[in-house]
């Protein structure tokens, strides 16, 4: 049992109202940028293993992008509403033309012939045609003849044009900085360091910010509807950029997306996930407590003092009682974690020592559940109320779509299991009731019901880290049918750590302090998924599978988008 959890994903935090429009759009559509950086092309580039012909093909497309920028900015300059905006757009166009001139010398430094220009690919044309069309007045989201017939109406085209251009600039600045952070200090000889340095430079960041500031300036007088058009244009541009990077050809064999590089005849994917705060925004115990407080009729609690020590409680009394239990849990949990910490951190991964320490955590979790049952605070909950709450439960952004893609993929051999401490498996089933997700295998505790009314008892099945890993191992044992298994476990808390470590790939979403503190104490390494992929791509020798459990390495992500990209590839 835990207290109500706050939002753990960056994407669920709205940008402050004083942030510029470009920053708000960038945060809102952050997933698109993550799918770009998790393309095989970018990971191979970051590893330094990308073949030169693939890189040459990629950078020669820059010419077509820059030419489209110049043309679009020329059109925007013609419709600017005042001298200041016209001058700012002209200055930006000047910078782009300078980059176009520099491109030939840049290409020549790579040893490529500048005259050997590659024609624009389909993916390139989709973006450049969209940009020029927007600048020409063919704007998606704007309807009606004569929409830009007057000079006044045409002024908004400058803002729309920058809306289609700004995400490209910010994306490249983002890629440059992210890839720069992946370079080791001794990698001065990295094959593509010059390209990475160029886009991670202060000069390029300054140009990108200038573009975003100009977008802010041009959008200052637009109406709410017009700002929505800008947002749609920005998002469309981001999607087209994602398609561009996804379409980049590589000869090198990439190590992901897993469902594309692993032979479906040979491999079977066994996918596991926790539920509370891994899939959800709030902890299920807090939700069930809230249902009890708000919906359990007083008449259901009118028993004798001997049968129920808390007869006829008001909602306020119930809330106070839950508050006491929650406080006790938090304090005792913190003490339990302190008790299993070592005097000195072990230098190497010690799975046996960690398992032994988690016996105390398991005993604690069972005692906490026993307190809840003894309190009888869960008595009287209606099954229909629980199911309705589950149906309305807000899941982490991207979680539902990920599981839907998995279960609807007919060519994929995959089993999906949810292993959870949740007191009521019916809540989980209801949360996944839409989108064909009723096929998920749920392993959790259950409420005891009499005529759809909870008795207050919990049928205990999964209460602790040790019981979770027992369920995990039993599932894998039952899946031994001749196929090579690849097991993936996704979790967020200390209760998941044994399953995370046993799985071939253990992925942590969120930032649980106790999970990381205890894990490091016993030699567990926490590696950002992107840097882990780059390292494995660099070391890849063509083996059929490079993932193996009990390595002592767990991979961390900030969102389900990263998990989706690793396993399934770019989301459409």
C-alpha positions as CSV (number, residue, x, y, z in Angstrom):
1,X,0.0,0.0,0.0
2,X,1.3,3.4,-0.9
3,X,0.2,7.0,-0.7
4,X,-1.3,8.8,-3.7
5,X,1.4,9.2,-6.2
6,X,2.1,12.4,-8.1
7,X,2.6,12.4,-11.9
8,X,6.0,10.9,-12.7
9,X,6.2,11.5,-16.5
10,X,7.5,14.8,-17.9
11,X,4.9,14.8,-20.7
12,X,2.0,15.0,-18.2
13,X,3.3,18.2,-16.8
14,X,1.8,21.2,-18.7
15,X,4.2,23.9,-19.7
16,X,3.9,27.1,-17.6
17,X,1.8,29.7,-19.2
18,X,4.8,32.1,-19.5
19,X,6.7,29.6,-21.6
20,X,6.9,30.6,-25.3
21,X,4.6,28.9,-27.8
22,X,7.5,27.0,-29.4
23,X,8.5,25.5,-26.0
24,X,4.9,24.5,-25.3
25,X,4.6,22.7,-28.6
26,X,7.9,21.0,-28.2
27,X,6.9,19.6,-24.8
28,X,3.5,18.6,-26.0
29,X,4.9,16.6,-28.9
30,X,8.0,15.4,-27.1
31,X,7.2,11.7,-28.0
32,X,7.9,12.5,-31.7
33,X,11.5,13.6,-30.8
34,X,12.0,10.4,-28.7
35,X,10.9,8.3,-31.6
36,X,13.4,10.1,-33.8
37,X,16.4,9.5,-31.5
38,X,15.4,5.9,-31.1
39,X,15.5,5.1,-34.8
40,X,18.1,2.5,-35.8
41,X,19.7,5.2,-38.0
42,X,20.4,7.6,-35.2
43,X,21.5,4.9,-32.8
44,X,24.0,3.5,-35.4
45,X,25.2,7.0,-36.1
46,X,25.7,7.6,-32.3
47,X,27.6,4.3,-32.0
48,X,30.0,5.4,-34.8
49,X,29.3,2.2,-36.7
50,X,27.0,3.7,-39.3
51,X,28.5,3.1,-42.8
52,X,29.7,6.1,-44.7
53,X,27.4,5.6,-47.7
54,X,24.4,5.8,-45.4
55,X,25.7,8.9,-43.8
56,X,26.5,10.5,-47.2
57,X,22.9,9.8,-48.3
58,X,21.6,11.4,-45.2
59,X,23.6,14.7,-45.3
60,X,23.1,15.2,-49.0
61,X,19.4,15.5,-48.2
62,X,20.2,18.6,-46.2
63,X,20.6,20.5,-49.5
64,X,16.9,19.9,-50.2
65,X,15.9,20.9,-46.7
66,X,17.9,24.2,-46.8
67,X,16.6,25.1,-50.3
68,X,13.0,24.6,-49.1
69,X,13.8,26.8,-46.0
70,X,15.1,29.6,-48.2
71,X,12.0,29.4,-50.5
72,X,9.6,29.3,-47.6
73,X,11.3,32.2,-45.8
74,X,11.2,34.3,-49.0
75,X,7.4,33.7,-49.2
76,X,7.0,34.5,-45.5
77,X,9.1,37.7,-45.8
78,X,6.7,38.9,-48.6
79,X,3.7,38.7,-46.3
80,X,5.2,40.0,-43.0
81,X,3.0,42.5,-41.3
82,X,5.7,45.1,-40.4
83,X,9.2,46.1,-41.1
84,X,10.6,44.6,-37.9
85,X,9.2,41.1,-38.7
86,X,10.2,41.4,-42.4
87,X,13.7,42.3,-41.3
88,X,13.9,39.4,-38.8
89,X,12.7,36.9,-41.4
90,X,15.2,38.2,-43.9
91,X,18.0,37.8,-41.4
92,X,17.0,34.2,-40.8
93,X,16.9,33.6,-44.5
94,X,20.4,35.0,-44.8
95,X,21.6,32.5,-42.1
96,X,20.0,29.6,-44.0
97,X,21.6,30.7,-47.3
98,X,25.0,30.8,-45.5
99,X,24.5,27.3,-44.3
100,X,23.6,26.2,-47.8
101,X,26.9,27.7,-49.1
102,X,28.8,26.0,-46.2
103,X,27.3,22.7,-47.0
104,X,29.5,21.9,-50.0
105,X,32.7,22.5,-48.0
106,X,31.2,20.5,-45.1
107,X,30.5,17.6,-47.4
108,X,33.9,17.9,-49.0
109,X,35.6,17.6,-45.6
110,X,34.0,14.2,-45.3
111,X,35.7,13.1,-48.4
112,X,32.5,13.1,-50.5
113,X,32.2,14.8,-53.9
114,X,30.0,17.9,-53.5
115,X,28.9,17.6,-57.1
116,X,27.5,14.2,-56.5
117,X,24.2,15.4,-55.3
118,X,21.5,12.9,-54.4
119,X,18.0,13.6,-55.5
120,X,15.4,14.2,-52.8
121,X,13.8,11.0,-51.4
122,X,10.1,10.5,-50.8
123,X,10.5,11.1,-47.1
124,X,12.4,14.4,-47.8
125,X,9.8,15.6,-50.3
126,X,7.0,15.0,-47.8
127,X,8.5,17.5,-45.5
128,X,9.8,20.1,-48.0
129,X,6.6,20.0,-50.0
130,X,4.6,20.5,-46.8
131,X,6.8,23.5,-45.8
132,X,6.6,25.3,-49.1
133,X,2.9,24.5,-49.5
134,X,2.2,26.0,-46.0
135,X,4.2,29.1,-46.9
136,X,2.3,29.4,-50.2
137,X,-1.1,29.4,-48.4
138,X,-2.1,25.8,-48.6
139,X,-2.5,25.4,-44.9
140,X,-4.0,22.3,-43.3
141,X,-6.7,23.4,-40.9
142,X,-7.7,26.5,-42.8
143,X,-10.8,26.1,-44.9
144,X,-12.8,28.3,-47.3
145,X,-12.1,30.1,-50.5
146,X,-10.4,33.5,-50.2
147,X,-9.0,32.7,-46.7
148,X,-5.7,34.5,-47.5
149,X,-7.2,36.8,-50.2
150,X,-6.3,40.1,-48.4
151,X,-2.9,41.3,-47.3
152,X,-4.1,41.3,-43.7
153,X,-5.2,37.6,-43.9
154,X,-1.8,36.7,-45.6
155,X,0.2,38.0,-42.6
156,X,-0.6,35.0,-40.6
157,X,1.2,32.8,-43.2
158,X,4.5,34.0,-41.8
159,X,3.6,32.5,-38.4
160,X,2.4,29.3,-40.1
161,X,5.6,29.0,-42.1
162,X,7.7,29.3,-39.0
163,X,5.5,26.7,-37.3
164,X,6.5,24.2,-40.0
165,X,10.2,25.1,-39.8
166,X,10.9,25.6,-36.1
167,X,10.4,21.9,-35.0
168,X,13.0,20.9,-37.6
169,X,15.5,23.3,-36.1
170,X,14.8,22.3,-32.5
171,X,14.9,18.6,-33.4
172,X,18.4,18.8,-34.8
173,X,19.6,20.9,-31.8
174,X,18.0,18.2,-29.5
175,X,19.7,15.4,-31.5
176,X,23.1,17.2,-31.3
177,X,23.0,17.6,-27.6
178,X,21.7,14.1,-26.9
179,X,24.3,12.5,-29.1
180,X,27.0,14.7,-27.7
181,X,26.2,13.4,-24.2
182,X,26.6,9.9,-25.4
183,X,30.2,10.4,-26.6
184,X,32.9,9.2,-24.2
185,X,35.7,11.5,-23.3
186,X,38.2,9.3,-25.2
187,X,36.1,9.3,-28.4
188,X,37.8,12.2,-30.2
189,X,38.1,9.8,-33.2
190,X,34.4,9.1,-33.4
191,X,33.6,9.0,-37.1
192,X,30.7,11.4,-36.9
193,X,31.9,13.7,-34.1
194,X,32.1,16.7,-36.4
195,X,28.4,16.4,-37.4
196,X,27.4,15.9,-33.7
197,X,29.6,18.9,-32.6
198,X,28.0,21.1,-35.3
199,X,24.4,20.5,-34.1
200,X,25.3,20.6,-30.4
201,X,27.2,23.9,-30.8
202,X,26.2,27.1,-29.1
203,X,25.9,28.7,-32.6
204,X,23.3,26.3,-33.7
205,X,21.4,26.6,-30.4
206,X,21.5,30.4,-30.8
207,X,20.0,30.1,-34.3
208,X,17.3,27.7,-33.1
209,X,16.3,30.0,-30.3
210,X,16.3,33.0,-32.7
211,X,13.8,31.0,-34.9
212,X,11.6,30.2,-31.9
213,X,11.7,33.8,-30.7
214,X,10.6,34.9,-34.2
215,X,7.8,32.4,-34.1
216,X,6.7,33.9,-30.8
217,X,6.8,37.3,-32.2
218,X,4.8,36.4,-35.3
219,X,2.1,34.6,-33.3
220,X,1.5,37.5,-30.8
221,X,-1.6,38.8,-32.6
222,X,-3.2,35.5,-33.7
223,X,-6.5,34.3,-32.4
224,X,-7.1,31.1,-30.4
225,X,-8.3,29.2,-33.5
226,X,-5.2,30.4,-35.5
227,X,-2.9,29.2,-32.7
228,X,-4.6,25.8,-32.9
229,X,-3.8,25.8,-36.6
230,X,-0.1,26.6,-35.7
231,X,-0.1,23.7,-33.3
232,X,-1.4,21.3,-36.0
233,X,1.3,22.5,-38.4
234,X,4.0,22.1,-35.8
235,X,2.8,18.6,-35.0
236,X,2.6,17.6,-38.7
237,X,6.2,18.9,-39.2
238,X,7.4,16.8,-36.3
239,X,5.7,13.7,-37.7
240,X,7.3,14.2,-41.1
241,X,10.7,14.6,-39.5
242,X,10.1,11.4,-37.6
243,X,9.2,9.7,-40.9
244,X,12.3,11.1,-42.5
245,X,14.7,9.6,-39.9
246,X,12.8,6.3,-39.9
247,X,13.2,6.0,-43.6
248,X,17.0,6.5,-43.6
249,X,18.6,3.4,-45.1
250,X,21.4,1.5,-43.2
251,X,23.4,-1.5,-44.2
252,X,24.5,-2.3,-40.7
253,X,22.3,-4.8,-38.8
254,X,20.6,-2.9,-36.0
255,X,19.9,-4.5,-32.7
256,X,16.4,-3.1,-32.4
257,X,13.3,-2.8,-32.7
258,X,13.2,-6.2,-31.1
259,X,10.0,-7.3,-32.9
260,X,11.7,-6.7,-36.3
261,X,15.2,-8.0,-35.7
262,X,14.3,-11.2,-33.8
263,X,13.1,-14.1,-36.0
264,X,9.4,-14.7,-35.1
265,X,9.8,-18.4,-35.9
266,X,12.7,-18.7,-33.5
267,X,11.8,-16.3,-30.7
268,X,8.8,-15.9,-28.4
269,X,8.4,-12.6,-26.6
270,X,7.3,-12.9,-23.0
271,X,6.4,-9.4,-21.8
272,X,5.8,-8.6,-18.1
273,X,4.6,-5.3,-16.5
274,X,3.8,-4.0,-13.1
275,X,0.6,-2.0,-12.9
276,X,0.6,0.6,-10.1
277,X,2.6,3.7,-11.2
278,X,4.1,1.7,-14.1
279,X,0.9,1.7,-16.1
280,X,-1.1,4.1,-14.0
281,X,-0.8,7.7,-12.8
282,X,-2.1,6.9,-9.3
283,X,-1.6,4.0,-7.0
284,X,-4.5,1.5,-7.0
285,X,-4.7,1.3,-3.2
286,X,-5.4,5.1,-3.1
287,X,-8.1,4.7,-5.7
288,X,-9.8,1.8,-3.8
289,X,-9.6,3.8,-0.6
290,X,-11.3,6.7,-2.3
291,X,-14.1,4.4,-3.5
292,X,-14.6,3.2,0.0
293,X,-14.7,6.7,1.4
294,X,-17.1,8.1,-1.2
295,X,-19.4,5.2,-2.1
296,X,-19.8,2.7,0.8
297,X,-23.2,3.3,2.4
298,X,-23.3,3.8,6.1
299,X,-25.9,1.1,6.3
300,X,-23.3,-1.5,5.1
301,X,-21.3,-0.7,8.3
302,X,-24.1,-0.9,10.9
303,X,-22.9,-3.9,12.7
304,X,-22.3,-4.6,16.4
305,X,-19.2,-3.2,18.1
306,X,-17.8,-6.8,18.3
307,X,-18.2,-7.5,14.6
308,X,-16.8,-4.1,13.4
309,X,-14.9,-1.8,15.6
310,X,-15.8,1.1,13.3
311,X,-19.6,0.9,12.8
312,X,-21.5,3.7,10.9
313,X,-18.4,5.7,10.1
314,X,-18.8,9.0,8.2
315,X,-16.7,9.8,5.1
316,X,-14.6,12.1,7.1
317,X,-13.9,9.3,9.7
318,X,-13.1,6.9,6.9
319,X,-10.7,9.4,5.3
320,X,-8.9,9.9,8.7
321,X,-8.6,6.2,9.2
322,X,-7.1,5.7,5.8
323,X,-4.7,8.6,6.5
324,X,-3.5,6.9,9.6
325,X,-2.9,3.6,7.8
326,X,-1.1,5.4,5.0
327,X,1.2,7.4,7.4
328,X,2.0,4.2,9.3
329,X,2.9,2.4,6.1
330,X,5.2,5.2,4.8
331,X,7.0,5.5,8.1
332,X,7.5,1.7,8.6
333,X,8.5,1.3,4.9
334,X,11.2,3.9,5.3
335,X,12.5,2.1,8.4
336,X,12.4,-1.2,6.6
337,X,14.5,0.1,3.8
338,X,17.0,1.6,6.2
339,X,17.3,-1.8,7.9
340,X,18.3,-3.6,4.7
341,X,21.0,-1.1,3.7
342,X,24.6,-2.4,3.9
343,X,27.3,-0.8,5.9
344,X,29.4,-0.7,2.7
345,X,28.1,-0.8,-0.9
346,X,29.2,-4.0,-2.6
347,X,31.5,-3.5,-5.6
348,X,29.9,-6.3,-7.7
349,X,26.3,-7.4,-8.4
350,X,25.0,-9.5,-5.5
351,X,21.7,-11.0,-6.4
352,X,21.7,-13.5,-3.6
353,X,22.3,-10.8,-1.0
354,X,19.6,-8.6,-2.5
355,X,17.1,-11.5,-2.4
356,X,17.9,-12.2,1.2
357,X,17.4,-8.5,2.1
358,X,14.1,-8.4,0.3
359,X,12.7,-11.1,2.6
360,X,12.3,-8.3,5.2
361,X,10.5,-6.1,2.7
362,X,8.2,-9.1,1.9
363,X,7.4,-9.6,5.5
364,X,6.7,-5.9,5.9
365,X,4.3,-5.8,2.9
366,X,2.4,-8.8,4.2
367,X,2.0,-7.2,7.6
368,X,0.8,-4.0,5.9
369,X,-1.9,-5.9,4.0
370,X,-3.0,-7.7,7.2
371,X,-3.5,-4.3,8.8
372,X,-5.8,-3.2,6.0
373,X,-7.9,-6.4,6.3
374,X,-8.1,-6.1,10.0
375,X,-9.3,-2.5,9.7
376,X,-12.3,-3.6,7.7
377,X,-12.1,-0.4,5.8
378,X,-12.5,-2.2,2.5
379,X,-15.8,-3.9,3.6
380,X,-18.9,-2.9,1.5
381,X,-17.3,-1.9,-1.8
382,X,-19.5,-2.6,-4.7
383,X,-18.0,-4.6,-7.6
384,X,-19.7,-2.3,-10.2
385,X,-18.2,0.8,-8.5
386,X,-14.7,-0.8,-8.7
387,X,-15.2,-1.7,-12.4
388,X,-16.4,1.8,-13.3
389,X,-13.4,3.3,-11.5
390,X,-11.1,1.0,-13.4
391,X,-12.7,2.0,-16.7
392,X,-12.1,5.7,-15.9
393,X,-8.6,5.1,-14.6
394,X,-6.0,7.3,-16.4
395,X,-3.0,5.3,-17.6
396,X,0.4,6.6,-18.5
397,X,0.6,8.3,-21.8
398,X,1.5,5.7,-24.5
399,X,0.8,2.6,-22.2
400,X,-2.5,1.6,-23.7
401,X,-1.3,2.1,-27.3
402,X,1.8,0.0,-26.7
403,X,-0.2,-3.0,-25.4
404,X,-2.8,-2.6,-28.2
405,X,0.0,-2.7,-30.8
406,X,1.4,-5.9,-29.2
407,X,-1.8,-7.8,-29.0
408,X,-3.0,-6.8,-32.5
409,X,0.3,-7.9,-34.2
410,X,-0.7,-11.1,-35.7
411,X,2.8,-12.0,-36.9
412,X,4.2,-11.6,-33.4
413,X,4.4,-14.5,-30.9
414,X,4.0,-12.7,-27.6
415,X,2.5,-13.3,-24.2
416,X,1.7,-10.3,-22.0
417,X,1.4,-10.6,-18.2
418,X,0.6,-8.0,-15.6
419,X,2.0,-8.9,-12.2
420,X,0.8,-6.6,-9.4
421,X,0.4,-6.0,-5.7
422,X,-3.0,-4.5,-6.4
423,X,-5.6,-5.6,-3.9
424,X,-8.3,-6.2,-6.5
425,X,-7.6,-7.7,-9.9
426,X,-11.0,-6.6,-11.2
427,X,-9.8,-3.0,-11.1
428,X,-6.9,-3.9,-13.4
429,X,-9.1,-5.9,-15.8
430,X,-11.5,-2.9,-16.0
431,X,-8.6,-0.5,-16.7
432,X,-7.6,-2.7,-19.7
433,X,-11.1,-3.6,-20.8
434,X,-11.0,-1.3,-23.9
435,X,-9.0,-1.7,-27.0
436,X,-8.9,-5.5,-27.1
437,X,-6.8,-5.7,-24.0
438,X,-9.0,-8.2,-22.2
439,X,-6.5,-10.8,-23.4
440,X,-3.8,-9.6,-21.0
441,X,-3.0,-12.1,-18.3
442,X,-3.5,-10.6,-14.9
443,X,-1.7,-11.8,-11.8
444,X,-2.8,-9.9,-8.7
445,X,-4.7,-10.2,-5.4
446,X,-8.5,-10.4,-5.3
447,X,-11.3,-9.1,-3.1
448,X,-13.7,-11.6,-1.5
449,X,-17.3,-10.7,-2.5
450,X,-20.7,-11.8,-1.3
451,X,-23.3,-10.9,-3.9
452,X,-21.0,-8.3,-5.5
453,X,-20.2,-6.6,-2.2
454,X,-16.7,-6.8,-0.7
455,X,-16.4,-8.6,2.6
456,X,-13.3,-6.7,3.5
457,X,-11.1,-9.8,3.0
458,X,-8.3,-10.0,0.4
459,X,-7.5,-13.2,-1.3
460,X,-3.7,-13.0,-1.2
461,X,-1.8,-14.1,-4.3
462,X,1.0,-11.5,-4.9
463,X,1.9,-9.5,-1.9
464,X,5.7,-9.1,-2.0
465,X,8.9,-8.9,-4.1
466,X,9.5,-12.6,-3.5
467,X,6.0,-13.7,-4.5
468,X,6.3,-11.5,-7.7
469,X,9.5,-13.2,-8.8
470,X,8.0,-16.6,-8.0
471,X,5.0,-15.8,-10.3
472,X,7.5,-14.5,-12.9
473,X,9.6,-17.7,-12.9
474,X,6.5,-20.0,-13.0
475,X,5.2,-18.2,-16.1
476,X,8.6,-18.6,-17.9
477,X,8.7,-22.2,-16.9
478,X,5.2,-22.8,-18.4
479,X,6.3,-21.0,-21.6
480,X,9.0,-23.6,-22.4
481,X,7.7,-24.9,-25.7
482,X,10.7,-25.2,-27.9
483,X,11.0,-21.5,-28.9
484,X,13.8,-19.3,-27.7
485,X,12.3,-16.9,-25.1
486,X,13.1,-13.2,-24.8
487,X,11.7,-11.9,-21.5
488,X,11.1,-8.2,-20.8
489,X,9.9,-6.8,-17.5
490,X,8.7,-3.2,-17.0
491,X,8.4,-1.9,-13.5
492,X,8.9,1.2,-11.3
493,X,9.4,0.2,-7.7
494,X,11.6,-1.9,-5.3
495,X,9.0,-4.6,-5.4
496,X,9.8,-5.2,-9.1
497,X,13.6,-5.4,-8.7
498,X,14.0,-9.2,-8.6
499,X,11.8,-9.6,-11.7
500,X,13.6,-6.8,-13.5
501,X,16.9,-8.5,-12.8
502,X,15.7,-12.0,-13.8
503,X,14.3,-10.8,-17.1
504,X,16.5,-10.6,-20.2
505,X,15.7,-6.9,-20.3
506,X,14.6,-5.1,-17.2
507,X,13.2,-1.6,-17.8
508,X,12.5,0.9,-15.1
509,X,10.0,3.7,-15.8
510,X,9.9,6.6,-13.3
511,X,12.3,7.4,-10.6
512,X,11.7,5.4,-7.4
513,X,14.3,6.5,-4.8
514,X,14.1,3.2,-2.8
515,X,14.6,1.1,-6.0
516,X,17.7,2.9,-7.0
517,X,19.1,3.3,-3.5
518,X,18.8,-0.4,-2.6
519,X,19.8,-1.6,-6.0
520,X,23.0,0.4,-6.0
521,X,23.7,-0.9,-2.5
522,X,23.8,-4.4,-4.0
523,X,25.8,-3.6,-7.1
524,X,22.9,-3.0,-9.6
525,X,23.8,-0.6,-12.4
526,X,21.1,1.8,-13.8
527,X,21.7,2.7,-17.4
528,X,19.6,5.1,-19.5
529,X,18.1,2.9,-22.2
530,X,19.4,5.1,-25.1
531,X,23.0,5.0,-23.9
532,X,22.7,1.3,-23.3
533,X,21.4,0.7,-26.9
534,X,24.3,2.8,-28.3
535,X,26.8,0.8,-26.3
536,X,25.3,-2.6,-27.3
537,X,25.2,-1.5,-31.0
538,X,28.8,-0.6,-30.8
539,X,29.7,-4.0,-29.4
540,X,27.3,-6.0,-31.6
541,X,29.1,-8.8,-33.4
542,X,26.1,-10.3,-35.3
543,X,25.0,-12.7,-32.5
544,X,21.3,-13.6,-32.7
545,X,20.5,-12.2,-29.3
546,X,22.6,-9.9,-27.1
547,X,20.2,-9.7,-24.1
548,X,20.6,-11.8,-21.0
549,X,19.1,-11.8,-17.5
550,X,20.9,-11.5,-14.2
551,X,23.5,-9.2,-15.7
552,X,23.0,-6.7,-12.9
553,X,22.1,-4.0,-15.4
554,X,18.7,-2.3,-15.5
555,X,17.6,0.2,-18.2
556,X,15.8,3.4,-17.2
557,X,13.3,5.3,-19.3
558,X,11.2,8.5,-18.9
559,X,8.2,7.3,-20.8
560,X,6.4,4.5,-22.6
561,X,7.5,6.0,-25.9
562,X,11.0,4.8,-25.3
563,X,9.7,1.3,-24.5
564,X,7.5,1.3,-27.6
565,X,10.5,2.4,-29.7
566,X,12.8,-0.4,-28.3
567,X,10.3,-3.2,-28.8
568,X,8.1,-2.1,-31.7
569,X,9.8,0.8,-33.4
570,X,8.4,4.1,-34.4
571,X,4.7,4.7,-33.6
572,X,2.6,5.8,-36.6
